[in-house]
Amino acid sequence: MVDKPSEAVDRPSEEVDSQRQWDHQRRRADCPRQWADRQEVGPLKQQKKEEESAGGTKGSSKKASAAQLRIQKDINELNLPKTCDISFSDPDDLLNFKLVICPDEGFYKSGKFVFSFKVGQGYPHDPPKVKCETMVYHPNIDLEGNVCLNILREDWKPVLTINSIIYGLQYLFLEPNPEDPLNKEAAEVLQNNRRLFEQNVQRSMRGGYIGSTYFERCLK
């Protein structure tokens, strides 16, 4: 006697496939949240990874401005005279710094004069803003610290550098120019009585009055 084949054996393949599909759908219906999680976690993780990657790229690709690139080049190529020194209050901010000039000859020998530099985003097409923070008796520097230097005004050109300005400022202390003054009183004294001008400079650097104006001591 031949055994009757089992239903699983005799069941047509189409019916088996249909049964599997029905079971698969039933499991999805029984736990929709887990199914959704399994289907979405992969793409969401990938999307998040891509967004993080894009964000990192965006942050790291922030470019320095033309002014920052140029000032970096200028600073790297500085060739300072022995009488000059620069300092940065913030090493990451090259657009703002101080220059100290200590002349070793001329009227202002042994003095110490501090200048502030503020480099704008228009640099090198626009010159830096330079002010003298030390009150000085000088025909080309007024009592508010404004400096009369041609390359900081009409003679500025983008090919000029910070080094050019530093040498120009140093030259003002070696050869004050009474022909283009900001302090007209000092300029007149220089033109008419160099000995008196020298005495006034020495008195101002030691700390004292020139006329009604008091100058703080600025000897190094």
Disulfide bonds with the S-S distance in Angstrom:
none
